[in-house]
Amino acid sequence: MPEENEMWGTVELMGHAQTSGRLSRPADFGGLLRVDVPIEDGFRTEFYGMAAIYSVKITSEEIARAYARPTRGVIAYDTPIVTREQHQSVVDRLEQRENTLRSHIAELERRLTSVNALPEPRDDDEVEF
């Protein structure tokens, strides 16, 4: 039986949560806000303390019911995101690339050390201390 202070709306709660439904303040619950959230075959009742409420927006029943619908369903997931074969293929390709880079580095080091990059010191360049 609807109470006199009953209305439809959305309630924004601290922590970025939101709920919608039929709103009322039952006298026997000490200042709590009662939200009857519409579900498939009835309502789920939730109670919130005034300190937990960020804002209340009074809406029509149609709007409150639309906001009460879940925004996303639960997705059953039983396969890995990447198959073992895909993972191994990427690992093999990266190991091959690493080996190529290591051989390039080794060749560059060999070339740099095989050439005397500094000129031979001249006799007049020597400084006596």
ABEGO torsion letter per residue (X at the ends): XBBAABBBBBBBBBGGBBBBEBBBBBAAAGGBBBBBBBBAAEBBBBBBBAAABABBBBBBAAAAAAAABBABBBBBBABBABBAAAAAAAAAAAAAAAAAAAAAAAAAAAAAAABBABBBBBAAABBBX
